[in-house]
Amino acid sequence: MEKSSKCSKLLPYHIIAAAASGDVEAINEVLKHYEGYIAALSTRMLYDECGNPHYCVDETLRRRLETKLITKILAFEVA
């Protein structure tokens, strides 16, 4: 049985090549592809004034991870 979840899908080569060459739309597609993973990495447990735990996305960390991904995309050399 073949997996059909979004996690198992790879980005097409032409998207990767276009993103590496600086195409803004392709970079946005790469960011869209990884947005769930980035959100999961950015999730933090915070406590309210009563001490109850709540999970939320740390927007600062999420933006830092997106910026790091964009930097690596632009530095990537496609053979």
C-alpha positions, 0 to 999 in steps of 0.5 A, a space after each residue: 500500500 502506497 503512502 499518500 500523505 503530504 509528508 511522503 511527497 518530495 518536491 519536484 526537481 524543477 521547483 528545487 532548481 528554480 528556488 535555488 536560482 532565486 525564483 520567489 514563487 518556487 521559494 514560497 512553494 518550498 516554504 509551503 511544503 515545510 510549513 507543518 514541520 517548521 510549525 512543529 519545530 517552533 511549538 513551545 509549551 507556555 504556562 498561563 497565570 494559573 500554571 496551566 500548560 498551553 502549546 503555541 507556535 513561537 512566531 519568532 522561532 518560526 520566522 528564524 527557521 524560515 529565514 534559515 531555510 531560505 538562506 540554505 535554499 539560495 546557497 544550494 547548488 543544483 547539479 
